[in-house]
Amino acid sequence: MNDTVMIIAESNAAPGKADQVRSLIESVVERTRAEDGCLRYEVLRDLDDDSHIILIEEWRDQASLDAHLASEHLTTMFQTMMPLLAGEGRGTRVARIA
Amino acid sequence: MNDTVMIIAESNAAPGKADQVRSLIESVVERTRAEDGCLRYEVLRDLDDDSHIILIEEWRDQASLDAHLASEHLTTMFQTMMPLLAGEGRGTRVARIA
C-alpha cells in the first residue's frame, strides 16, 4: 500500500547565497514535477533560518527517484548549486505511518 | 496567497519507546484532521532512525494551530507522550516557495 519513496532533503545555503540557491531549485521544479513518477515536489523555506531550504519529495518508486537524480536538469543545477551550499545537506528517507 | 501555517515537527522517542510514541500520535490523527482549519497532518517515520518521528502539519492560520495546541486530545496525549521522548523535539516553521 505504501510503496512510494519519500525524502525530506535539506540544504543550507552559504552566507549570502540563499536567494541564489532558492532560484536554482525553483528553476528545476516544473521539469521535476513533469518527470515520470514524481508524486510530490514541495520546496519550503525555514521561516526562522533563511539559509535553510527543505524539499519534500515523493516518488512512485526508487527507479523514478534514481532517474530524477540522474536527470540532465538536476545534475546541471546541482553543479551550479554545490559551491553555494554550506555543508553537505541532509536527506531523510521517510515513510507515512498515518 | 500563502497564508497557511506550516510546521515540520520532529520528535525522538526514548530507547524502546518508539512504538508507544507512534501509537500515541496515531491516536490523535483522526481527531486532529477533523479540527477546523487542519489542512494537513502527515505522520512520518524516519526509515534510517526508528526513534525519529516527523509530522508535517498545515493549518489555515495561526488561530487554528493555537486551537489545536490547546485541544483536549492533544494536551492529554502530550502529557502521556512527554516522558517517552528523548530530548525536546524540534518544530520548524516553514513556508512553501514552490
N, CA and C atoms of all chains as a GROMACS GRO file, in nm:
protein
  588
    1MET      N    1   0.082  -0.120   0.000
    1MET     CA    2   0.000   0.000   0.000
    1MET      C    3   0.086   0.125   0.000
    2ASN      N    4   0.196   0.121   0.074
    2ASN     CA    5   0.278   0.240   0.085
    2ASN      C    6   0.415   0.214   0.025
    3ASP      N    7   0.419   0.200  -0.105
    3ASP     CA    8   0.545   0.168  -0.171
    3ASP      C    9   0.612   0.287  -0.235
    4THR      N   10   0.557   0.406  -0.211
    4THR     CA   11   0.623   0.523  -0.268
    4THR      C   12   0.753   0.548  -0.192
    5VAL      N   13   0.836   0.632  -0.251
    5VAL     CA   14   0.964   0.669  -0.189
    5VAL      C   15   0.954   0.817  -0.151
    6MET      N   16   0.965   0.844  -0.023
    6MET     CA   17   0.956   0.982   0.026
    6MET      C   18   1.087   1.024   0.087
    7ILE      N   19   1.127   1.147   0.056
    7ILE     CA   20   1.253   1.203   0.105
    7ILE      C   21   1.227   1.344   0.156
    8ILE      N   22   1.284   1.377   0.270
    8ILE     CA   23   1.292   1.516   0.312
    8ILE      C   24   1.438   1.556   0.293
    9ALA      N   25   1.463   1.645   0.198
    9ALA     CA   26   1.600   1.683   0.163
    9ALA      C   27   1.625   1.826   0.209
   10GLU      N   28   1.725   1.842   0.292
   10GLU     CA   29   1.752   1.974   0.349
   10GLU      C   30   1.890   2.023   0.309
   11SER      N   31   1.897   2.151   0.274
   11SER     CA   32   2.024   2.214   0.240
   11SER      C   33   2.036   2.344   0.316
   12ASN      N   34   2.159   2.384   0.341
   12ASN     CA   35   2.184   2.516   0.395
   12ASN      C   36   2.270   2.594   0.297
   13ALA      N   37   2.220   2.711   0.260
   13ALA     CA   38   2.296   2.797   0.171
   13ALA      C   39   2.413   2.859   0.248
   14ALA      N   40   2.522   2.881   0.178
   14ALA     CA   41   2.633   2.956   0.237
   14ALA      C   42   2.588   3.100   0.261
   15PRO      N   43   2.656   3.170   0.351
   15PRO     CA   44   2.613   3.308   0.382
   15PRO      C   45   2.598   3.393   0.256
   16GLY      N   46   2.484   3.458   0.246
   16GLY     CA   47   2.458   3.546   0.132
   16GLY      C   48   2.413   3.477   0.006
   17LYS      N   49   2.401   3.345   0.009
   17LYS     CA   50   2.370   3.270  -0.113
   17LYS      C   51   2.229   3.212  -0.114
   18ALA      N   52   2.149   3.242  -0.013
   18ALA     CA   53   2.018   3.177  -0.003
   18ALA      C   54   1.928   3.209  -0.122
   19ASP      N   55   1.927   3.334  -0.165
   19ASP     CA   56   1.840   3.369  -0.278
   19ASP      C   57   1.881   3.293  -0.405
   20GLN      N   58   2.011   3.284  -0.427
   20GLN     CA   59   2.058   3.212  -0.545
   20GLN      C   60   2.022   3.063  -0.538
   21VAL      N   61   2.039   3.006  -0.419
   21VAL     CA   62   2.007   2.863  -0.404
   21VAL      C   63   1.858   2.840  -0.429
   22ARG      N   64   1.775   2.925  -0.371
   22ARG     CA   65   1.631   2.910  -0.392
   22ARG      C   66   1.595   2.923  -0.540
   23SER      N   67   1.656   3.019  -0.608
   23SER     CA   68   1.627   3.036  -0.751
   23SER      C   69   1.668   2.914  -0.831
   24LEU      N   70   1.783   2.859  -0.797
   24LEU     CA   71   1.829   2.740  -0.870
   24LEU      C   72   1.731   2.624  -0.849
   25ILE      N   73   1.689   2.604  -0.726
   25ILE     CA   74   1.595   2.494  -0.702
   25ILE      C   75   1.464   2.522  -0.774
   26GLU      N   76   1.416   2.644  -0.764
   26GLU     CA   77   1.290   2.679  -0.832
   26GLU      C   78   1.299   2.657  -0.983
   27SER      N   79   1.419   2.673  -1.036
   27SER     CA   80   1.435   2.660  -1.181
   27SER      C   81   1.414   2.517  -1.230
   28VAL      N   82   1.420   2.420  -1.141
   28VAL     CA   83   1.400   2.281  -1.184
   28VAL      C   84   1.266   2.222  -1.138
   29VAL      N   85   1.187   2.301  -1.068
   29VAL     CA   86   1.064   2.248  -1.010
   29VAL      C   87   0.968   2.198  -1.118
   30GLU      N   88   0.947   2.282  -1.218
   30GLU     CA   89   0.849   2.245  -1.319
   30GLU      C   90   0.891   2.118  -1.394
   31ARG      N   91   1.018   2.114  -1.433
   31ARG     CA   92   1.066   1.995  -1.505
   31ARG      C   93   1.064   1.871  -1.415
   32THR      N   94   1.095   1.891  -1.286
   32THR     CA   95   1.093   1.777  -1.195
   32THR      C   96   0.952   1.722  -1.179
   33ARG      N   97   0.857   1.813  -1.160
   33ARG     CA   98   0.718   1.767  -1.141
   33ARG      C   99   0.663   1.698  -1.266
   34ALA      N  100   0.722   1.730  -1.381
   34ALA     CA  101   0.677   1.666  -1.505
   34ALA      C  102   0.742   1.530  -1.527
   35GLU      N  103   0.838   1.497  -1.443
   35GLU     CA  104   0.906   1.368  -1.460
   35GLU      C  105   0.814   1.252  -1.428
   36ASP      N  106   0.835   1.144  -1.499
   36ASP     CA  107   0.758   1.022  -1.473
   36ASP      C  108   0.782   0.975  -1.330
   37GLY      N  109   0.676   0.956  -1.255
   37GLY     CA  110   0.690   0.903  -1.120
   37GLY      C  111   0.701   1.007  -1.011
   38CYS      N  112   0.705   1.136  -1.047
   38CYS     CA  113   0.711   1.240  -0.944
   38CYS      C  114   0.571   1.264  -0.888
   39LEU      N  115   0.550   1.230  -0.762
   39LEU     CA  116   0.419   1.245  -0.700
   39LEU      C  117   0.409   1.375  -0.621
   40ARG      N  118   0.524   1.425  -0.580
   40ARG     CA  119   0.524   1.547  -0.498
   40ARG      C  120   0.663   1.605  -0.498
   41TYR      N  121   0.670   1.736  -0.512
   41TYR     CA  122   0.799   1.805  -0.505
   41TYR      C  123   0.772   1.942  -0.447
   42GLU      N  124   0.776   1.950  -0.316
   42GLU     CA  125   0.747   2.075  -0.245
   42GLU      C  126   0.877   2.142  -0.205
   43VAL      N  127   0.885   2.271  -0.228
   43VAL     CA  128   1.004   2.347  -0.190
   43VAL      C  129   0.962   2.443  -0.078
   44LEU      N  130   1.030   2.431   0.036
   44LEU     CA  131   0.994   2.508   0.154
   44LEU      C  132   1.113   2.587   0.205
   45ARG      N  133   1.083   2.700   0.267
   45ARG     CA  134   1.189   2.773   0.337
   45ARG      C  135   1.160   2.768   0.486
   46ASP      N  136   1.265   2.772   0.562
   46ASP     CA  137   1.255   2.775   0.708
   46ASP      C  138   1.237   2.920   0.749
   47LEU      N  139   1.123   2.950   0.812
   47LEU     CA  140   1.094   3.090   0.843
   47LEU      C  141   1.185   3.146   0.953
   48ASP      N  142   1.254   3.059   1.023
   48ASP     CA  143   1.343   3.105   1.130
   48ASP      C  144   1.491   3.094   1.093
   49ASP      N  145   1.519   3.044   0.974
   49ASP     CA  146   1.659   3.032   0.929
   49ASP      C  147   1.659   3.046   0.778
   50ASP      N  148   1.687   3.166   0.733
   50ASP     CA  149   1.675   3.198   0.590
   50ASP      C  150   1.764   3.110   0.502
   51SER      N  151   1.871   3.056   0.559
   51SER     CA  152   1.964   2.976   0.478
   51SER      C  153   1.914   2.833   0.455
   52HIS      N  154   1.812   2.795   0.527
   52HIS     CA  155   1.769   2.655   0.534
   52HIS      C  156   1.655   2.628   0.435
   53ILE      N  157   1.680   2.543   0.338
   53ILE     CA  158   1.582   2.510   0.235
   53ILE      C  159   1.547   2.361   0.245
   54ILE      N  160   1.421   2.333   0.237
   54ILE     CA  161   1.372   2.197   0.262
   54ILE      C  162   1.288   2.152   0.143
   55LEU      N  163   1.318   2.036   0.092
   55LEU     CA  164   1.234   1.976  -0.012
   55LEU      C  165   1.161   1.856   0.047
   56ILE      N  166   1.034   1.844   0.015
   56ILE     CA  167   0.962   1.721   0.046
   56ILE      C  168   0.929   1.656  -0.087
   57GLU      N  169   0.988   1.541  -0.109
   57GLU     CA  170   0.973   1.472  -0.237
   57GLU      C  171   0.904   1.339  -0.217
   58GLU      N  172   0.820   1.305  -0.313
   58GLU     CA  173   0.763   1.171  -0.312
   58GLU      C  174   0.764   1.119  -0.454
   59TRP      N  175   0.815   0.998  -0.467
   59TRP     CA  176   0.832   0.934  -0.597
   59TRP      C  177   0.760   0.801  -0.598
   60ARG      N  178   0.716   0.762  -0.716
   60ARG     CA  179   0.640   0.637  -0.727
   60ARG      C  180   0.720   0.518  -0.677
   61ASP      N  181   0.850   0.520  -0.706
   61ASP     CA  182   0.935   0.407  -0.668
   61ASP      C  183   1.081   0.452  -0.676
   62GLN      N  184   1.171   0.364  -0.635
   62GLN     CA  185   1.313   0.400  -0.634
   62GLN      C  186   1.364   0.430  -0.775
   63ALA      N  187   1.311   0.357  -0.873
   63ALA     CA  188   1.358   0.377  -1.011
   63ALA      C  189   1.329   0.518  -1.059
   64SER      N  190   1.212   0.571  -1.024
   64SER     CA  191   1.180   0.707  -1.071
   64SER      C  192   1.264   0.810  -0.996
   65LEU      N  193   1.293   0.787  -0.869
   65LEU     CA  194   1.384   0.877  -0.798
   65LEU      C  195   1.524   0.870  -0.858
   66ASP      N  196   1.571   0.750  -0.887
   66ASP     CA  197   1.704   0.735  -0.948
   66ASP      C  198   1.711   0.809  -1.081
   67ALA      N  199   1.606   0.797  -1.161
   67ALA     CA  200   1.603   0.865  -1.291
   67ALA      C  201   1.608   1.017  -1.270
   68HIS      N  202   1.537   1.065  -1.170
   68HIS     CA  203   1.540   1.208  -1.138
   68HIS      C  204   1.682   1.252  -1.101
   69LEU      N  205   1.746   1.174  -1.014
   69LEU     CA  206   1.879   1.212  -0.966
   69LEU      C  207   1.982   1.211  -1.080
   70ALA      N  208   1.954   1.134  -1.183
   70ALA     CA  209   2.044   1.128  -1.297
   70ALA      C  210   2.003   1.223  -1.409
   71SER      N  211   1.893   1.296  -1.391
   71SER     CA  212   1.841   1.379  -1.499
   71SER      C  213   1.934   1.495  -1.528
   72GLU      N  214   1.935   1.532  -1.654
   72GLU     CA  215   2.018   1.644  -1.700
   72GLU      C  216   1.989   1.771  -1.621
   73HIS      N  217   1.860   1.805  -1.604
   73HIS     CA  218   1.829   1.932  -1.537
   73HIS      C  219   1.874   1.932  -1.392
   74LEU      N  220   1.866   1.816  -1.325
   74LEU     CA  221   1.908   1.814  -1.185
   74LEU      C  222   2.060   1.815  -1.172
   75THR      N  223   2.127   1.733  -1.249
   75THR     CA  224   2.273   1.726  -1.233
   75THR      C  225   2.338   1.859  -1.272
   76THR      N  226   2.286   1.922  -1.377
   76THR     CA  227   2.340   2.052  -1.417
   76THR      C  228   2.315   2.156  -1.308
   77MET      N  229   2.194   2.160  -1.255
   77MET     CA  230   2.162   2.256  -1.149
   77MET      C  231   2.250   2.231  -1.027
   78PHE      N  232   2.270   2.104  -0.994
   78PHE     CA  233   2.350   2.068  -0.877
   78PHE      C  234   2.493   2.119  -0.887
   79GLN      N  235   2.549   2.106  -1.005
   79GLN     CA  236   2.688   2.152  -1.023
   79GLN      C  237   2.700   2.301  -0.994
   80THR      N  238   2.597   2.377  -1.032
   80THR     CA  239   2.599   2.521  -1.005
   80THR      C  240   2.573   2.548  -0.857
   81MET      N  241   2.484   2.467  -0.799
   81MET     CA  242   2.442   2.495  -0.662
   81MET      C  243   2.545   2.453  -0.557
   82MET      N  244   2.618   2.346  -0.583
   82MET     CA  245   2.705   2.289  -0.479
   82MET      C  246   2.797   2.393  -0.413
   83PRO      N  247   2.864   2.478  -0.491
   83PRO     CA  248   2.955   2.575  -0.428
   83PRO      C  249   2.881   2.681  -0.347
   84LEU      N  250   2.750   2.688  -0.362
   84LEU     CA  251   2.671   2.789  -0.290
   84LEU      C  252   2.615   2.736  -0.159
   85LEU      N  253   2.643   2.610  -0.130
   85LEU     CA  254   2.590   2.549  -0.009
   85LEU      C  255   2.692   2.548   0.104
   86ALA      N  256   2.642   2.551   0.224
   86ALA     CA  257   2.727   2.531   0.342
   86ALA      C  258   2.702   2.388   0.390
   87GLY      N  259   2.805   2.310   0.393
   87GLY     CA  260   2.790   2.172   0.440
   87GLY      C  261   2.727   2.082   0.336
   88GLU      N  262   2.697   1.964   0.377
   88GLU     CA  263   2.662   1.854   0.286
   88GLU      C  264   2.514   1.843   0.258
   89GLY      N  265   2.432   1.904   0.339
   89GLY     CA  266   2.289   1.878   0.326
   89GLY      C  267   2.254   1.746   0.392
   90ARG      N  268   2.124   1.720   0.397
   90ARG     CA  269   2.079   1.603   0.470
   90ARG      C  270   1.957   1.549   0.400
   91GLY      N  271   1.956   1.420   0.376
   91GLY     CA  272   1.839   1.356   0.316
   91GLY      C  273   1.783   1.255   0.414
   92THR      N  274   1.656   1.268   0.446
   92THR     CA  275   1.592   1.175   0.538
   92THR      C  276   1.488   1.094   0.462
   93ARG      N  277   1.509   0.964   0.455
   93ARG     CA  278   1.412   0.877   0.390
   93ARG      C  279   1.301   0.849   0.491
   94VAL      N  280   1.181   0.881   0.452
   94VAL     CA  281   1.069   0.866   0.545
   94VAL      C  282   0.959   0.782   0.483
   95ALA      N  283   0.871   0.733   0.568
   95ALA     CA  284   0.752   0.662   0.522
   95ALA      C  285   0.633   0.710   0.603
   96ARG      N  286   0.522   0.718   0.537
   96ARG     CA  287   0.398   0.763   0.600
   96ARG      C  288   0.348   0.653   0.693
   97ILE      N  289   0.317   0.689   0.816
   97ILE     CA  290   0.256   0.588   0.903
   97ILE      C  291   0.111   0.625   0.936
   98ALA      N  292   0.074   0.748   0.910
   98ALA     CA  293  -0.066   0.788   0.929
   98ALA      C  294  -0.087   0.920   0.857
   99MET      N  295  -0.168   3.492  -0.062
   99MET     CA  296  -0.178   3.366  -0.134
   99MET      C  297  -0.131   3.252  -0.045
  100ASN      N  298  -0.023   3.275   0.027
  100ASN     CA  299   0.031   3.166   0.107
  100ASN      C  300   0.025   3.204   0.254
  101ASP      N  301  -0.095   3.209   0.307
  101ASP     CA  302  -0.111   3.249   0.446
  101ASP      C  303  -0.133   3.133   0.541
  102THR      N  304  -0.118   3.012   0.490
  102THR     CA  305  -0.132   2.898   0.580
  102THR      C  306  -0.011   2.893   0.674
  103VAL      N  307  -0.025   2.814   0.778
  103VAL     CA  308   0.085   2.795   0.874
  103VAL      C  309   0.132   2.651   0.861
  104MET      N  310   0.256   2.635   0.824
  104MET     CA  311   0.313   2.501   0.807
  104MET      C  312   0.423   2.477   0.909
  105ILE      N  313   0.422   2.357   0.966
  105ILE     CA  314   0.521   2.320   1.067
  105ILE      C  315   0.572   2.180   1.035
  106ILE      N  316   0.702   2.162   1.046
  106ILE     CA  317   0.758   2.027   1.048
  106ILE      C  318   0.799   2.002   1.192
  107ALA      N  319   0.731   1.911   1.257
  107ALA     CA  320   0.754   1.885   1.400
  107ALA      C  321   0.822   1.749   1.415
  108GLU      N  322   0.937   1.749   1.478
  108GLU     CA  323   1.015   1.626   1.490
  108GLU      C  324   1.034   1.589   1.636
  109SER      N  325   1.018   1.461   1.664
  109SER     CA  326   1.042   1.410   1.799
  109SER      C  327   1.130   1.287   1.791
  110ASN      N  328   1.202   1.262   1.897
  110ASN     CA  329   1.275   1.137   1.909
  110ASN      C  330   1.225   1.063   2.031
  111ALA      N  331   1.186   0.940   2.008
  111ALA     CA  332   1.142   0.855   2.119
  111ALA      C  333   1.264   0.812   2.200
  112ALA      N  334   1.242   0.797   2.330
  112ALA     CA  335   1.347   0.739   2.414
  112ALA      C  336   1.367   0.594   2.373
  113PRO      N  337   1.483   0.537   2.407
  113PRO     CA  338   1.511   0.399   2.366
  113PRO      C  339   1.399   0.303   2.407
  114GLY      N  340   1.354   0.226   2.310
  114GLY     CA  341   1.249   0.127   2.336
  114GLY      C  342   1.107   0.181   2.338
  115LYS      N  343   1.091   0.312   2.317
  115LYS     CA  344   0.959   0.373   2.329
  115LYS      C  345   0.898   0.415   2.195
  116ALA      N  346   0.965   0.386   2.086
  116ALA     CA  347   0.919   0.436   1.956
  116ALA      C  348   0.779   0.386   1.921
  117ASP      N  349   0.752   0.260   1.946
  117ASP     CA  350   0.619   0.207   1.912
  117ASP      C  351   0.510   0.277   1.992
  118GLN      N  352   0.538   0.298   2.120
  118GLN     CA  353   0.439   0.367   2.204
  118GLN      C  354   0.416   0.510   2.156
  119VAL      N  355   0.524   0.578   2.123
  119VAL     CA  356   0.511   0.717   2.077
  119VAL      C  357   0.430   0.722   1.948
  120ARG      N  358   0.461   0.633   1.856
  120ARG     CA  359   0.387   0.632   1.730
  120ARG      C  360   0.238   0.603   1.755
  121SER      N  361   0.209   0.510   1.842
  121SER     CA  362   0.069   0.479   1.872
  121SER      C  363  -0.003   0.599   1.932
  122LEU      N  364   0.065   0.668   2.020
  122LEU     CA  365   0.003   0.786   2.081
  122LEU      C  366  -0.028   0.891   1.975
  123ILE      N  367   0.068   0.916   1.888
  123ILE     CA  368   0.043   1.017   1.784
  123ILE      C  369  -0.070   0.969   1.692
  124GLU      N  370  -0.064   0.844   1.653
  124GLU     CA  371  -0.170   0.791   1.566
  124GLU      C  372  -0.308   0.803   1.630
  125SER      N  373  -0.310   0.797   1.763
  125SER     CA  374  -0.440   0.801   1.832
  125SER      C  375  -0.509   0.937   1.822
  126VAL      N  376  -0.434   1.040   1.785
  126VAL     CA  377  -0.497   1.173   1.773
  126VAL      C  378  -0.512   1.219   1.628
  127VAL      N  379  -0.467   1.137   1.535
  127VAL     CA  380  -0.465   1.181   1.394
  127VAL      C  381  -0.606   1.212   1.344
  128GLU      N  382  -0.698   1.120   1.369
  128GLU     CA  383  -0.832   1.138   1.314
  128GLU      C  384  -0.898   1.264   1.371
  129ARG      N  385  -0.888   1.279   1.505
  129ARG     CA  386  -0.949   1.398   1.566
  129ARG      C  387  -0.880   1.525   1.521
  130THR      N  388  -0.749   1.518   1.502
  130THR     CA  389  -0.677   1.638   1.458
  130THR      C  390  -0.721   1.678   1.317
  131ARG      N  391  -0.729   1.579   1.229
  131ARG     CA  392  -0.768   1.612   1.090
  131ARG      C  393  -0.910   1.665   1.082
  132ALA      N  394  -0.990   1.631   1.182
  132ALA     CA  395  -1.129   1.680   1.184
  132ALA      C  396  -1.140   1.820   1.243
  133GLU      N  397  -1.029   1.872   1.296
  133GLU     CA  398  -1.034   2.006   1.356
  133GLU      C  399  -1.053   2.113   1.248
  134ASP      N  400  -1.122   2.216   1.287
  134ASP     CA  401  -1.140   2.331   1.198
  134ASP      C  402  -1.003   2.390   1.162
  135GLY      N  403  -0.976   2.402   1.035
  135GLY     CA  404  -0.852   2.468   0.992
  135GLY      C  405  -0.736   2.373   0.968
  136CYS      N  406  -0.754   2.244   0.996
  136CYS     CA  407  -0.645   2.149   0.969
  136CYS      C  408  -0.643   2.114   0.821
  137LEU      N  409  -0.540   2.153   0.753
  137LEU     CA  410  -0.530   2.129   0.609
  137LEU      C  411  -0.447   2.005   0.579
  138ARG      N  412  -0.360   1.972   0.673
  138ARG     CA  413  -0.271   1.856   0.650
  138ARG      C  414  -0.213   1.812   0.782
  139TYR      N  415  -0.209   1.683   0.803
  139TYR     CA  416  -0.148   1.629   0.924
  139TYR      C  417  -0.090   1.493   0.887
  140GLU      N  418   0.034   1.496   0.843
  140GLU     CA  419   0.101   1.374   0.797
  140GLU      C  420   0.194   1.324   0.906
  141VAL      N  421   0.190   1.197   0.932
  141VAL     CA  422   0.278   1.136   1.032
  141VAL      C  423   0.376   1.044   0.960
  142LEU      N  424   0.505   1.072   0.977
  142LEU     CA  425   0.608   1.000   0.904
  142LEU      C  426   0.708   0.938   1.001
  143ARG      N  427   0.766   0.828   0.957
  143ARG     CA  428   0.878   0.771   1.032
  143ARG      C  429   1.004   0.783   0.948
  144ASP      N  430   1.114   0.798   1.017
  144ASP     CA  431   1.245   0.805   0.953
  144ASP      C  432   1.292   0.661   0.930
  145LEU      N  433   1.311   0.623   0.805
  145LEU     CA  434   1.345   0.483   0.775
  145LEU      C  435   1.485   0.446   0.822
  146ASP      N  436   1.566   0.545   0.852
  146ASP     CA  437   1.703   0.516   0.897
  146ASP      C  438   1.722   0.540   1.047
  147ASP      N  439   1.618   0.585   1.115
  147ASP     CA  440   1.629   0.608   1.259
  147ASP      C  441   1.490   0.584   1.318
  148ASP      N  442   1.473   0.465   1.369
  148ASP     CA  443   1.340   0.422   1.414
  148ASP      C  444   1.284   0.511   1.524
  149SER      N  445   1.369   0.581   1.598
  149SER     CA  446   1.321   0.664   1.708
  149SER      C  447   1.265   0.799   1.660
  150HIS      N  448   1.290   0.833   1.536
  150HIS     CA  449   1.264   0.967   1.483
  150HIS      C  450   1.128   0.973   1.415
  151ILE      N  451   1.038   1.054   1.469
  151ILE     CA  452   0.903   1.068   1.415
  151ILE      C  453   0.884   1.212   1.368
  152ILE      N  454   0.826   1.227   1.252
  152ILE     CA  455   0.815   1.357   1.188
  152ILE      C  456   0.670   1.384   1.152
  153LEU      N  457   0.621   1.499   1.192
  153LEU     CA  458   0.487   1.542   1.150
  153LEU      C  459   0.502   1.657   1.051
  154ILE      N  460   0.423   1.653   0.947
  154ILE     CA  461   0.411   1.769   0.859
  154ILE      C  462   0.269   1.820   0.875
  155GLU      N  463   0.260   1.939   0.928
  155GLU     CA  464   0.128   1.996   0.959
  155GLU      C  465   0.107   2.123   0.878
  156GLU      N  466  -0.015   2.140   0.834
  156GLU     CA  467  -0.050   2.267   0.770
  156GLU      C  468  -0.187   2.310   0.822
  157TRP      N  469  -0.193   2.435   0.866
  157TRP     CA  470  -0.314   2.489   0.926
  157TRP      C  471  -0.356   2.614   0.850
  158ARG      N  472  -0.484   2.640   0.854
  158ARG     CA  473  -0.537   2.753   0.778
  158ARG      C  474  -0.473   2.884   0.825
  159ASP      N  475  -0.453   2.895   0.955
  159ASP     CA  476  -0.397   3.017   1.011
  159ASP      C  477  -0.345   2.988   1.152
  160GLN      N  478  -0.283   3.088   1.213
  160GLN     CA  479  -0.225   3.067   1.346
  160GLN      C  480  -0.332   3.033   1.449
  161ALA      N  481  -0.450   3.093   1.432
  161ALA     CA  482  -0.558   3.068   1.529
  161ALA      C  483  -0.598   2.920   1.531
  162SER      N  484  -0.605   2.859   1.414
  162SER     CA  485  -0.645   2.718   1.412
  162SER      C  486  -0.534   2.630   1.469
  163LEU      N  487  -0.408   2.666   1.445
  163LEU     CA  488  -0.299   2.591   1.508
  163LEU      C  489  -0.302   2.608   1.659
  164ASP      N  490  -0.325   2.730   1.706
  164ASP     CA  491  -0.332   2.755   1.850
  164ASP      C  492  -0.445   2.673   1.913
  165ALA      N  493  -0.559   2.669   1.845
  165ALA     CA  494  -0.671   2.591   1.898
  165ALA      C  495  -0.635   2.442   1.905
  166HIS      N  496  -0.563   2.395   1.805
  166HIS     CA  497  -0.517   2.256   1.806
  166HIS      C  498  -0.424   2.230   1.925
  167LEU      N  499  -0.330   2.321   1.945
  167LEU     CA  500  -0.231   2.301   2.053
  167LEU      C  501  -0.298   2.304   2.191
  168ALA      N  502  -0.412   2.370   2.198
  168ALA     CA  503  -0.485   2.378   2.326
  168ALA      C  504  -0.593   2.272   2.338
  169SER      N  505  -0.609   2.190   2.233
  169SER     CA  506  -0.720   2.094   2.232
  169SER      C  507  -0.700   1.986   2.339
  170GLU      N  508  -0.810   1.940   2.390
  170GLU     CA  509  -0.809   1.835   2.492
  170GLU      C  510  -0.733   1.711   2.443
  171HIS      N  511  -0.762   1.666   2.322
  171HIS     CA  512  -0.699   1.541   2.277
  171HIS      C  513  -0.548   1.555   2.263
  172LEU      N  514  -0.503   1.675   2.221
  172LEU     CA  515  -0.359   1.691   2.205
  172LEU      C  516  -0.289   1.707   2.340
  173THR      N  517  -0.343   1.791   2.427
  173THR     CA  518  -0.274   1.814   2.555
  173THR      C  519  -0.273   1.686   2.640
  174THR      N  520  -0.381   1.611   2.635
  174THR     CA  521  -0.385   1.485   2.710
  174THR      C  522  -0.283   1.386   2.654
  175MET      N  523  -0.278   1.374   2.522
  175MET     CA  524  -0.182   1.283   2.459
  175MET      C  525  -0.040   1.326   2.492
  176PHE      N  526  -0.015   1.457   2.488
  176PHE     CA  527   0.119   1.509   2.513
  176PHE      C  528   0.169   1.474   2.654
  177GLN      N  529   0.079   1.485   2.750
  177GLN     CA  530   0.120   1.452   2.887
  177GLN      C  531   0.167   1.307   2.898
  178THR      N  532   0.101   1.219   2.824
  178THR     CA  533   0.142   1.078   2.825
  178THR      C  534   0.270   1.058   2.746
  179MET      N  535   0.283   1.134   2.637
  179MET     CA  536   0.396   1.112   2.548
  179MET      C  537   0.527   1.171   2.600
  180MET      N  538   0.520   1.285   2.668
  180MET     CA  539   0.641   1.357   2.706
  180MET      C  540   0.747   1.269   2.773
  181PRO      N  541   0.709   1.187   2.871
  181PRO     CA  542   0.812   1.105   2.937
  181PRO      C  543   0.871   0.996   2.846
  182LEU      N  544   0.809   0.975   2.730
  182LEU     CA  545   0.856   0.871   2.638
  182LEU      C  546   0.951   0.926   2.533
  183LEU      N  547   0.974   1.057   2.539
  183LEU     CA  548   1.060   1.121   2.439
  183LEU      C  549   1.201   1.141   2.492
  184ALA      N  550   1.295   1.142   2.398
  184ALA     CA  551   1.432   1.179   2.430
  184ALA      C  552   1.453   1.321   2.379
  185GLY      N  553   1.484   1.411   2.467
  185GLY     CA  554   1.508   1.549   2.424
  185GLY      C  555   1.378   1.624   2.401
  186GLU      N  556   1.393   1.741   2.349
  186GLU     CA  557   1.285   1.840   2.343
  186GLU      C  558   1.201   1.834   2.216
  187GLY      N  559   1.251   1.770   2.116
  187GLY     CA  560   1.182   1.778   1.987
  187GLY      C  561   1.217   1.909   1.919
  188ARG      N  562   1.170   1.922   1.796
  188ARG     CA  563   1.209   2.038   1.718
  188ARG      C  564   1.092   2.074   1.628
  189GLY      N  565   1.054   2.199   1.628
  189GLY     CA  566   0.949   2.246   1.538
  189GLY      C  567   1.007   2.347   1.442
  190THR      N  568   0.990   2.323   1.314
  190THR     CA  569   1.042   2.414   1.212
  190THR      C  570   0.924   2.478   1.140
  191ARG      N  571   0.911   2.608   1.152
  191ARG     CA  572   0.806   2.679   1.081
  191ARG      C  573   0.854   2.702   0.938
  192VAL      N  574   0.777   2.655   0.845
  192VAL     CA  575   0.820   2.664   0.705
  192VAL      C  576   0.712   2.732   0.620
  193ALA      N  577   0.753   2.778   0.504
  193ALA     CA  578   0.658   2.832   0.407
  193ALA      C  579   0.694   2.777   0.271
  194ARG      N  580   0.592   2.752   0.193
  194ARG     CA  581   0.609   2.697   0.059
  194ARG      C  582   0.664   2.808  -0.032
  195ILE      N  583   0.769   2.778  -0.104
  195ILE     CA  584   0.816   2.877  -0.201
  195ILE      C  585   0.797   2.827  -0.344
  196ALA      N  586   0.772   2.700  -0.360
  196ALA     CA  587   0.741   2.646  -0.493
  196ALA      C  588   0.680   2.509  -0.476
   0.00000   0.00000   0.00000
